[in-house]
Amino acid sequence: MAVDRRKADSWRLGLYLRRTRELLDLSYERAAEHIGCDVDWLVRVETGFASLSTRHVRHILERYQAADGPPVSGPR
């Protein structure tokens, strides 16, 4: 059975964004407000069901860096 590389990449990116949000102790509601998006969209992003452009990823991470708390590093 072939693996859809795009789906796997979306899932991994979503997992990273969810972990980042959780490390910052942000609820979906607070994170969506901080980012300027709908909660439903953020849930789809974090579960790998929404397509993201590089611009979207950059915007989310920039907004998370501006959130209360220390800058977030990548997964280890």
PDB file of N, CA, C and O in Angstrom, chain B, residues numbered from 101:
ATOM      1  N   MET B 101       0.843  -1.180   0.000  1.00  0.00           N
ATOM      2  CA  MET B 101       0.000   0.000   0.000  1.00  0.00           C
ATOM      3  C   MET B 101       0.889   1.245   0.000  1.00  0.00           C
ATOM      4  O   MET B 101       1.767   1.389   0.851  1.00  0.00           O
ATOM      5  N   ALA B 102       0.660   2.121  -0.939  1.00  0.00           N
ATOM      6  CA  ALA B 102       1.457   3.337  -1.071  1.00  0.00           C
ATOM      7  C   ALA B 102       1.031   4.375  -0.037  1.00  0.00           C
ATOM      8  O   ALA B 102      -0.140   4.479   0.329  1.00  0.00           O
ATOM      9  N   VAL B 103       2.006   5.128   0.414  1.00  0.00           N
ATOM     10  CA  VAL B 103       1.751   6.198   1.376  1.00  0.00           C
ATOM     11  C   VAL B 103       1.683   7.513   0.616  1.00  0.00           C
ATOM     12  O   VAL B 103       2.564   7.819  -0.187  1.00  0.00           O
ATOM     13  N   ASP B 104       0.645   8.283   0.867  1.00  0.00           N
ATOM     14  CA  ASP B 104       0.513   9.606   0.265  1.00  0.00           C
ATOM     15  C   ASP B 104       1.437  10.551   1.021  1.00  0.00           C
ATOM     16  O   ASP B 104       1.149  10.936   2.154  1.00  0.00           O
ATOM     17  N   ARG B 105       2.538  10.921   0.395  1.00  0.00           N
ATOM     18  CA  ARG B 105       3.570  11.740   1.037  1.00  0.00           C
ATOM     19  C   ARG B 105       3.013  13.086   1.507  1.00  0.00           C
ATOM     20  O   ARG B 105       3.371  13.570   2.580  1.00  0.00           O
ATOM     21  N   ARG B 106       2.139  13.685   0.702  1.00  0.00           N
ATOM     22  CA  ARG B 106       1.572  14.984   1.091  1.00  0.00           C
ATOM     23  C   ARG B 106       0.733  14.865   2.352  1.00  0.00           C
ATOM     24  O   ARG B 106       0.780  15.735   3.222  1.00  0.00           O
ATOM     25  N   LYS B 107      -0.033  13.789   2.449  1.00  0.00           N
ATOM     26  CA  LYS B 107      -0.869  13.575   3.640  1.00  0.00           C
ATOM     27  C   LYS B 107       0.009  13.357   4.868  1.00  0.00           C
ATOM     28  O   LYS B 107      -0.272  13.895   5.939  1.00  0.00           O
ATOM     29  N   ALA B 108       1.067  12.571   4.713  1.00  0.00           N
ATOM     30  CA  ALA B 108       1.975  12.321   5.833  1.00  0.00           C
ATOM     31  C   ALA B 108       2.659  13.613   6.271  1.00  0.00           C
ATOM     32  O   ALA B 108       2.817  13.858   7.467  1.00  0.00           O
ATOM     33  N   ASP B 109       3.063  14.435   5.312  1.00  0.00           N
ATOM     34  CA  ASP B 109       3.701  15.712   5.642  1.00  0.00           C
ATOM     35  C   ASP B 109       2.725  16.646   6.350  1.00  0.00           C
ATOM     36  O   ASP B 109       3.097  17.327   7.306  1.00  0.00           O
ATOM     37  N   SER B 110       1.473  16.682   5.883  1.00  0.00           N
ATOM     38  CA  SER B 110       0.452  17.518   6.528  1.00  0.00           C
ATOM     39  C   SER B 110       0.211  17.066   7.959  1.00  0.00           C
ATOM     40  O   SER B 110       0.055  17.887   8.863  1.00  0.00           O
ATOM     41  N   TRP B 111       0.182  15.758   8.156  1.00  0.00           N
ATOM     42  CA  TRP B 111      -0.037  15.215   9.500  1.00  0.00           C
ATOM     43  C   TRP B 111       1.123  15.589  10.428  1.00  0.00           C
ATOM     44  O   TRP B 111       0.900  16.015  11.561  1.00  0.00           O
ATOM     45  N   ARG B 112       2.365  15.427   9.946  1.00  0.00           N
ATOM     46  CA  ARG B 112       3.540  15.765  10.773  1.00  0.00           C
ATOM     47  C   ARG B 112       3.579  17.258  11.096  1.00  0.00           C
ATOM     48  O   ARG B 112       3.867  17.642  12.229  1.00  0.00           O
ATOM     49  N   LEU B 113       3.293  18.088  10.116  1.00  0.00           N
ATOM     50  CA  LEU B 113       3.276  19.531  10.347  1.00  0.00           C
ATOM     51  C   LEU B 113       2.188  19.889  11.350  1.00  0.00           C
ATOM     52  O   LEU B 113       2.418  20.696  12.251  1.00  0.00           O
ATOM     53  N   GLY B 114       1.015  19.300  11.205  1.00  0.00           N
ATOM     54  CA  GLY B 114      -0.073  19.544  12.150  1.00  0.00           C
ATOM     55  C   GLY B 114       0.295  19.136  13.561  1.00  0.00           C
ATOM     56  O   GLY B 114      -0.019  19.840  14.520  1.00  0.00           O
ATOM     57  N   LEU B 115       0.964  17.991  13.690  1.00  0.00           N
ATOM     58  CA  LEU B 115       1.403  17.517  14.998  1.00  0.00           C
ATOM     59  C   LEU B 115       2.387  18.506  15.623  1.00  0.00           C
ATOM     60  O   LEU B 115       2.294  18.811  16.812  1.00  0.00           O
ATOM     61  N   TYR B 116       3.327  19.004  14.821  1.00  0.00           N
ATOM     62  CA  TYR B 116       4.290  19.989  15.320  1.00  0.00           C
ATOM     63  C   TYR B 116       3.580  21.260  15.781  1.00  0.00           C
ATOM     64  O   TYR B 116       3.904  21.802  16.838  1.00  0.00           O
ATOM     65  N   LEU B 117       2.615  21.738  14.997  1.00  0.00           N
ATOM     66  CA  LEU B 117       1.897  22.958  15.369  1.00  0.00           C
ATOM     67  C   LEU B 117       1.058  22.747  16.628  1.00  0.00           C
ATOM     68  O   LEU B 117       0.961  23.642  17.468  1.00  0.00           O
ATOM     69  N   ARG B 118       0.456  21.572  16.759  1.00  0.00           N
ATOM     70  CA  ARG B 118      -0.329  21.278  17.971  1.00  0.00           C
ATOM     71  C   ARG B 118       0.574  21.242  19.198  1.00  0.00           C
ATOM     72  O   ARG B 118       0.239  21.811  20.236  1.00  0.00           O
ATOM     73  N   ARG B 119       1.714  20.574  19.078  1.00  0.00           N
ATOM     74  CA  ARG B 119       2.645  20.514  20.218  1.00  0.00           C
ATOM     75  C   ARG B 119       3.149  21.904  20.586  1.00  0.00           C
ATOM     76  O   ARG B 119       3.308  22.224  21.764  1.00  0.00           O
ATOM     77  N   THR B 120       3.395  22.716  19.586  1.00  0.00           N
ATOM     78  CA  THR B 120       3.837  24.086  19.844  1.00  0.00           C
ATOM     79  C   THR B 120       2.763  24.852  20.603  1.00  0.00           C
ATOM     80  O   THR B 120       3.056  25.534  21.585  1.00  0.00           O
ATOM     81  N   ARG B 121       1.517  24.740  20.146  1.00  0.00           N
ATOM     82  CA  ARG B 121       0.399  25.416  20.822  1.00  0.00           C
ATOM     83  C   ARG B 121       0.263  24.921  22.254  1.00  0.00           C
ATOM     84  O   ARG B 121       0.066  25.717  23.171  1.00  0.00           O
ATOM     85  N   GLU B 122       0.367  23.628  22.447  1.00  0.00           N
ATOM     86  CA  GLU B 122       0.231  23.062  23.792  1.00  0.00           C
ATOM     87  C   GLU B 122       1.378  23.491  24.703  1.00  0.00           C
ATOM     88  O   GLU B 122       1.151  23.748  25.886  1.00  0.00           O
ATOM     89  N   LEU B 123       2.604  23.575  24.181  1.00  0.00           N
ATOM     90  CA  LEU B 123       3.735  24.051  24.979  1.00  0.00           C
ATOM     91  C   LEU B 123       3.522  25.486  25.449  1.00  0.00           C
ATOM     92  O   LEU B 123       3.968  25.872  26.529  1.00  0.00           O
ATOM     93  N   LEU B 124       2.842  26.260  24.632  1.00  0.00           N
ATOM     94  CA  LEU B 124       2.532  27.643  24.998  1.00  0.00           C
ATOM     95  C   LEU B 124       1.292  27.738  25.875  1.00  0.00           C
ATOM     96  O   LEU B 124       0.891  28.829  26.280  1.00  0.00           O
ATOM     97  N   ASP B 125       0.684  26.587  26.167  1.00  0.00           N
ATOM     98  CA  ASP B 125      -0.501  26.499  27.018  1.00  0.00           C
ATOM     99  C   ASP B 125      -1.652  27.335  26.455  1.00  0.00           C
ATOM    100  O   ASP B 125      -2.342  28.044  27.188  1.00  0.00           O
ATOM    101  N   LEU B 126      -1.843  27.234  25.140  1.00  0.00           N
ATOM    102  CA  LEU B 126      -2.927  27.951  24.479  1.00  0.00           C
ATOM    103  C   LEU B 126      -4.046  26.976  24.137  1.00  0.00           C
ATOM    104  O   LEU B 126      -3.791  25.907  23.582  1.00  0.00           O
ATOM    105  N   SER B 127      -5.272  27.334  24.463  1.00  0.00           N
ATOM    106  CA  SER B 127      -6.433  26.556  24.026  1.00  0.00           C
ATOM    107  C   SER B 127      -6.616  26.802  22.529  1.00  0.00           C
ATOM    108  O   SER B 127      -6.021  27.718  21.961  1.00  0.00           O
ATOM    109  N   TYR B 128      -7.444  25.971  21.900  1.00  0.00           N
ATOM    110  CA  TYR B 128      -7.761  26.219  20.491  1.00  0.00           C
ATOM    111  C   TYR B 128      -8.340  27.613  20.318  1.00  0.00           C
ATOM    112  O   TYR B 128      -7.993  28.322  19.373  1.00  0.00           O
ATOM    113  N   GLU B 129      -9.222  28.007  21.230  1.00  0.00           N
ATOM    114  CA  GLU B 129      -9.883  29.299  21.113  1.00  0.00           C
ATOM    115  C   GLU B 129      -8.885  30.453  21.211  1.00  0.00           C
ATOM    116  O   GLU B 129      -8.915  31.375  20.396  1.00  0.00           O
ATOM    117  N   ARG B 130      -8.002  30.397  22.212  1.00  0.00           N
ATOM    118  CA  ARG B 130      -7.012  31.477  22.374  1.00  0.00           C
ATOM    119  C   ARG B 130      -6.032  31.499  21.214  1.00  0.00           C
ATOM    120  O   ARG B 130      -5.663  32.567  20.726  1.00  0.00           O
ATOM    121  N   ALA B 131      -5.608  30.317  20.771  1.00  0.00           N
ATOM    122  CA  ALA B 131      -4.662  30.256  19.656  1.00  0.00           C
ATOM    123  C   ALA B 131      -5.297  30.812  18.381  1.00  0.00           C
ATOM    124  O   ALA B 131      -4.665  31.583  17.659  1.00  0.00           O
ATOM    125  N   ALA B 132      -6.537  30.426  18.106  1.00  0.00           N
ATOM    126  CA  ALA B 132      -7.219  30.914  16.906  1.00  0.00           C
ATOM    127  C   ALA B 132      -7.381  32.430  16.952  1.00  0.00           C
ATOM    128  O   ALA B 132      -7.195  33.111  15.944  1.00  0.00           O
ATOM    129  N   GLU B 133      -7.722  32.946  18.112  1.00  0.00           N
ATOM    130  CA  GLU B 133      -7.847  34.397  18.270  1.00  0.00           C
ATOM    131  C   GLU B 133      -6.496  35.070  18.039  1.00  0.00           C
ATOM    132  O   GLU B 133      -6.414  36.100  17.370  1.00  0.00           O
ATOM    133  N   HIS B 134      -5.457  34.491  18.588  1.00  0.00           N
ATOM    134  CA  HIS B 134      -4.109  35.047  18.468  1.00  0.00           C
ATOM    135  C   HIS B 134      -3.628  35.021  17.013  1.00  0.00           C
ATOM    136  O   HIS B 134      -2.982  35.959  16.545  1.00  0.00           O
ATOM    137  N   ILE B 135      -3.951  33.941  16.312  1.00  0.00           N
ATOM    138  CA  ILE B 135      -3.534  33.787  14.919  1.00  0.00           C
ATOM    139  C   ILE B 135      -4.421  34.611  13.993  1.00  0.00           C
ATOM    140  O   ILE B 135      -3.965  35.120  12.969  1.00  0.00           O
ATOM    141  N   GLY B 136      -5.704  34.737  14.370  1.00  0.00           N
ATOM    142  CA  GLY B 136      -6.657  35.438  13.520  1.00  0.00           C
ATOM    143  C   GLY B 136      -7.348  34.486  12.551  1.00  0.00           C
ATOM    144  O   GLY B 136      -7.526  34.801  11.375  1.00  0.00           O
ATOM    145  N   CYS B 137      -7.736  33.316  13.061  1.00  0.00           N
ATOM    146  CA  CYS B 137      -8.398  32.319  12.219  1.00  0.00           C
ATOM    147  C   CYS B 137      -9.562  31.693  12.978  1.00  0.00           C
ATOM    148  O   CYS B 137      -9.762  31.963  14.163  1.00  0.00           O
ATOM    149  N   ASP B 138     -10.325  30.857  12.284  1.00  0.00           N
ATOM    150  CA  ASP B 138     -11.415  30.116  12.913  1.00  0.00           C
ATOM    151  C   ASP B 138     -10.858  28.915  13.668  1.00  0.00           C
ATOM    152  O   ASP B 138      -9.862  28.321  13.254  1.00  0.00           O
ATOM    153  N   VAL B 139     -11.500  28.562  14.769  1.00  0.00           N
ATOM    154  CA  VAL B 139     -11.097  27.387  15.541  1.00  0.00           C
ATOM    155  C   VAL B 139     -11.172  26.138  14.664  1.00  0.00           C
ATOM    156  O   VAL B 139     -10.274  25.297  14.704  1.00  0.00           O
ATOM    157  N   ASP B 140     -12.236  26.014  13.874  1.00  0.00           N
ATOM    158  CA  ASP B 140     -12.397  24.829  13.018  1.00  0.00           C
ATOM    159  C   ASP B 140     -11.227  24.670  12.053  1.00  0.00           C
ATOM    160  O   ASP B 140     -10.749  23.558  11.832  1.00  0.00           O
ATOM    161  N   TRP B 141     -10.768  25.773  11.481  1.00  0.00           N
ATOM    162  CA  TRP B 141      -9.629  25.716  10.566  1.00  0.00           C
ATOM    163  C   TRP B 141      -8.382  25.254  11.305  1.00  0.00           C
ATOM    164  O   TRP B 141      -7.634  24.420  10.797  1.00  0.00           O
ATOM    165  N   LEU B 142      -8.152  25.787  12.497  1.00  0.00           N
ATOM    166  CA  LEU B 142      -6.976  25.408  13.273  1.00  0.00           C
ATOM    167  C   LEU B 142      -7.006  23.920  13.622  1.00  0.00           C
ATOM    168  O   LEU B 142      -5.974  23.250  13.568  1.00  0.00           O
ATOM    169  N   VAL B 143      -8.166  23.408  13.973  1.00  0.00           N
ATOM    170  CA  VAL B 143      -8.303  21.976  14.263  1.00  0.00           C
ATOM    171  C   VAL B 143      -7.958  21.161  13.014  1.00  0.00           C
ATOM    172  O   VAL B 143      -7.241  20.165  13.107  1.00  0.00           O
ATOM    173  N   ARG B 144      -8.459  21.573  11.853  1.00  0.00           N
ATOM    174  CA  ARG B 144      -8.153  20.850  10.609  1.00  0.00           C
ATOM    175  C   ARG B 144      -6.666  20.905  10.294  1.00  0.00           C
ATOM    176  O   ARG B 144      -6.095  19.920   9.826  1.00  0.00           O
ATOM    177  N   VAL B 145      -6.034  22.044  10.545  1.00  0.00           N
ATOM    178  CA  VAL B 145      -4.593  22.165  10.325  1.00  0.00           C
ATOM    179  C   VAL B 145      -3.842  21.188  11.221  1.00  0.00           C
ATOM    180  O   VAL B 145      -2.972  20.455  10.752  1.00  0.00           O
ATOM    181  N   GLU B 146      -4.175  21.179  12.498  1.00  0.00           N
ATOM    182  CA  GLU B 146      -3.450  20.347  13.462  1.00  0.00           C
ATOM    183  C   GLU B 146      -3.693  18.856  13.263  1.00  0.00           C
ATOM    184  O   GLU B 146      -2.895  18.038  13.720  1.00  0.00           O
ATOM    185  N   THR B 147      -4.765  18.494  12.601  1.00  0.00           N
ATOM    186  CA  THR B 147      -5.041  17.081  12.342  1.00  0.00           C
ATOM    187  C   THR B 147      -4.647  16.675  10.922  1.00  0.00           C
ATOM    188  O   THR B 147      -4.867  15.533  10.516  1.00  0.00           O
ATOM    189  N   GLY B 148      -4.066  17.610  10.168  1.00  0.00           N
ATOM    190  CA  GLY B 148      -3.572  17.300   8.830  1.00  0.00           C
ATOM    191  C   GLY B 148      -4.621  17.315   7.742  1.00  0.00           C
ATOM    192  O   GLY B 148      -4.367  16.826   6.641  1.00  0.00           O
ATOM    193  N   PHE B 149      -5.798  17.864   8.018  1.00  0.00           N
ATOM    194  CA  PHE B 149      -6.877  17.871   7.036  1.00  0.00           C
ATOM    195  C   PHE B 149      -7.029  19.200   6.307  1.00  0.00           C
ATOM    196  O   PHE B 149      -7.954  19.351   5.508  1.00  0.00           O
ATOM    197  N   ALA B 150      -6.161  20.154   6.553  1.00  0.00           N
ATOM    198  CA  ALA B 150      -6.202  21.432   5.840  1.00  0.00           C
ATOM    199  C   ALA B 150      -4.860  21.649   5.159  1.00  0.00           C
ATOM    200  O   ALA B 150      -3.808  21.357   5.727  1.00  0.00           O
ATOM    201  N   SER B 151      -4.906  22.156   3.953  1.00  0.00           N
ATOM    202  CA  SER B 151      -3.677  22.471   3.233  1.00  0.00           C
ATOM    203  C   SER B 151      -3.110  23.783   3.753  1.00  0.00           C
ATOM    204  O   SER B 151      -3.845  24.722   4.057  1.00  0.00           O
ATOM    205  N   LEU B 152      -1.802  23.826   3.847  1.00  0.00           N
ATOM    206  CA  LEU B 152      -1.142  25.039   4.324  1.00  0.00           C
ATOM    207  C   LEU B 152      -0.098  25.496   3.326  1.00  0.00           C
ATOM    208  O   LEU B 152       0.652  24.688   2.778  1.00  0.00           O
ATOM    209  N   SER B 153      -0.058  26.782   3.101  1.00  0.00           N
ATOM    210  CA  SER B 153       1.024  27.352   2.305  1.00  0.00           C
ATOM    211  C   SER B 153       2.171  27.692   3.252  1.00  0.00           C
ATOM    212  O   SER B 153       1.999  27.724   4.471  1.00  0.00           O
ATOM    213  N   THR B 154       3.315  27.939   2.686  1.00  0.00           N
ATOM    214  CA  THR B 154       4.458  28.369   3.488  1.00  0.00           C
ATOM    215  C   THR B 154       4.116  29.647   4.242  1.00  0.00           C
ATOM    216  O   THR B 154       4.524  29.837   5.388  1.00  0.00           O
ATOM    217  N   ARG B 155       3.365  30.513   3.585  1.00  0.00           N
ATOM    218  CA  ARG B 155       2.954  31.776   4.215  1.00  0.00           C
ATOM    219  C   ARG B 155       2.100  31.523   5.453  1.00  0.00           C
ATOM    220  O   ARG B 155       2.282  32.189   6.472  1.00  0.00           O
ATOM    221  N   HIS B 156       1.162  30.562   5.381  1.00  0.00           N
ATOM    222  CA  HIS B 156       0.332  30.223   6.537  1.00  0.00           C
ATOM    223  C   HIS B 156       1.180  29.716   7.698  1.00  0.00           C
ATOM    224  O   HIS B 156       1.004  30.138   8.841  1.00  0.00           O
ATOM    225  N   VAL B 157       2.100  28.807   7.391  1.00  0.00           N
ATOM    226  CA  VAL B 157       2.951  28.237   8.446  1.00  0.00           C
ATOM    227  C   VAL B 157       3.779  29.335   9.093  1.00  0.00           C
ATOM    228  O   VAL B 157       3.878  29.404  10.318  1.00  0.00           O
ATOM    229  N   ARG B 158       4.369  30.185   8.280  1.00  0.00           N
ATOM    230  CA  ARG B 158       5.187  31.284   8.803  1.00  0.00           C
ATOM    231  C   ARG B 158       4.345  32.199   9.701  1.00  0.00           C
ATOM    232  O   ARG B 158       4.796  32.606  10.772  1.00  0.00           O
ATOM    233  N   HIS B 159       3.139  32.516   9.268  1.00  0.00           N
ATOM    234  CA  HIS B 159       2.254  33.391  10.050  1.00  0.00           C
ATOM    235  C   HIS B 159       1.914  32.758  11.401  1.00  0.00           C
ATOM    236  O   HIS B 159       1.989  33.422  12.435  1.00  0.00           O
ATOM    237  N   ILE B 160       1.541  31.482  11.393  1.00  0.00           N
ATOM    238  CA  ILE B 160       1.196  30.800  12.646  1.00  0.00           C
ATOM    239  C   ILE B 160       2.383  30.814  13.597  1.00  0.00           C
ATOM    240  O   ILE B 160       2.238  31.160  14.769  1.00  0.00           O
ATOM    241  N   LEU B 161       3.555  30.440  13.099  1.00  0.00           N
ATOM    242  CA  LEU B 161       4.729  30.378  13.975  1.00  0.00           C
ATOM    243  C   LEU B 161       5.138  31.763  14.468  1.00  0.00           C
ATOM    244  O   LEU B 161       5.573  31.905  15.611  1.00  0.00           O
ATOM    245  N   GLU B 162       5.006  32.776  13.629  1.00  0.00           N
ATOM    246  CA  GLU B 162       5.299  34.144  14.084  1.00  0.00           C
ATOM    247  C   GLU B 162       4.344  34.559  15.192  1.00  0.00           C
ATOM    248  O   GLU B 162       4.759  35.172  16.175  1.00  0.00           O
ATOM    249  N   ARG B 163       3.071  34.229  15.039  1.00  0.00           N
ATOM    250  CA  ARG B 163       2.083  34.582  16.065  1.00  0.00           C
ATOM    251  C   ARG B 163       2.348  33.808  17.347  1.00  0.00           C
ATOM    252  O   ARG B 163       2.179  34.353  18.438  1.00  0.00           O
ATOM    253  N   TYR B 164       2.757  32.554  17.239  1.00  0.00           N
ATOM    254  CA  TYR B 164       3.074  31.775  18.435  1.00  0.00           C
ATOM    255  C   TYR B 164       4.319  32.333  19.126  1.00  0.00           C
ATOM    256  O   TYR B 164       4.400  32.307  20.354  1.00  0.00           O
ATOM    257  N   GLN B 165       5.282  32.831  18.365  1.00  0.00           N
ATOM    258  CA  GLN B 165       6.469  33.434  18.973  1.00  0.00           C
ATOM    259  C   GLN B 165       6.092  34.687  19.751  1.00  0.00           C
ATOM    260  O   GLN B 165       6.727  35.019  20.752  1.00  0.00           O
ATOM    261  N   ALA B 166       5.065  35.375  19.292  1.00  0.00           N
ATOM    262  CA  ALA B 166       4.627  36.597  19.962  1.00  0.00           C
ATOM    263  C   ALA B 166       3.731  36.301  21.159  1.00  0.00           C
ATOM    264  O   ALA B 166       3.434  37.197  21.948  1.00  0.00           O
ATOM    265  N   ALA B 167       3.298  35.041  21.297  1.00  0.00           N
ATOM    266  CA  ALA B 167       2.434  34.660  22.427  1.00  0.00           C
ATOM    267  C   ALA B 167       3.236  34.699  23.721  1.00  0.00           C
ATOM    268  O   ALA B 167       4.467  34.707  23.706  1.00  0.00           O
ATOM    269  N   ASP B 168       2.520  34.724  24.836  1.00  0.00           N
ATOM    270  CA  ASP B 168       3.193  34.677  26.128  1.00  0.00           C
ATOM    271  C   ASP B 168       3.994  33.397  26.222  1.00  0.00           C
ATOM    272  O   ASP B 168       3.524  32.330  25.827  1.00  0.00           O
ATOM    273  N   GLY B 169       5.186  33.501  26.739  1.00  0.00           N
ATOM    274  CA  GLY B 169       6.017  32.317  26.929  1.00  0.00           C
ATOM    275  C   GLY B 169       7.279  32.396  26.099  1.00  0.00           C
ATOM    276  O   GLY B 169       7.447  33.300  25.281  1.00  0.00           O
ATOM    277  N   PRO B 170       8.164  31.440  26.318  1.00  0.00           N
ATOM    278  CA  PRO B 170       9.451  31.433  25.629  1.00  0.00           C
ATOM    279  C   PRO B 170       9.293  31.028  24.171  1.00  0.00           C
ATOM    280  O   PRO B 170       8.298  30.397  23.812  1.00  0.00           O
ATOM    281  N   PRO B 171      10.261  31.381  23.321  1.00  0.00           N
ATOM    282  CA  PRO B 171      10.232  30.908  21.940  1.00  0.00           C
ATOM    283  C   PRO B 171      10.233  29.385  21.922  1.00  0.00           C
ATOM    284  O   PRO B 171      10.796  28.743  22.809  1.00  0.00           O
ATOM    285  N   VAL B 172       9.610  28.824  20.922  1.00  0.00           N
ATOM    286  CA  VAL B 172       9.462  27.373  20.835  1.00  0.00           C
ATOM    287  C   VAL B 172      10.508  26.812  19.893  1.00  0.00           C
ATOM    288  O   VAL B 172      10.717  27.337  18.800  1.00  0.00           O
ATOM    289  N   SER B 173      11.166  25.739  20.320  1.00  0.00           N
ATOM    290  CA  SER B 173      12.126  25.070  19.446  1.00  0.00           C
ATOM    291  C   SER B 173      11.458  23.860  18.823  1.00  0.00           C
ATOM    292  O   SER B 173      10.375  23.453  19.245  1.00  0.00           O
ATOM    293  N   GLY B 174      12.100  23.289  17.827  1.00  0.00           N
ATOM    294  CA  GLY B 174      11.548  22.135  17.121  1.00  0.00           C
ATOM    295  C   GLY B 174      11.512  20.886  17.980  1.00  0.00           C
ATOM    296  O   GLY B 174      12.085  20.851  19.069  1.00  0.00           O
ATOM    297  N   PRO B 175      10.827  19.849  17.476  1.00  0.00           N
ATOM    298  CA  PRO B 175      10.738  18.587  18.224  1.00  0.00           C
ATOM    299  C   PRO B 175      12.097  17.927  18.341  1.00  0.00           C
ATOM    300  O   PRO B 175      12.963  18.095  17.483  1.00  0.00           O
ATOM    301  N   ARG B 176      12.268  17.192  19.391  1.00  0.00           N
ATOM    302  CA  ARG B 176      13.556  16.520  19.620  1.00  0.00           C
ATOM    303  C   ARG B 176      13.429  15.046  19.428  1.00  0.00           C
ATOM    304  O   ARG B 176      14.409  14.317  19.579  1.00  0.00           O
TER     305      ARG B 176
END
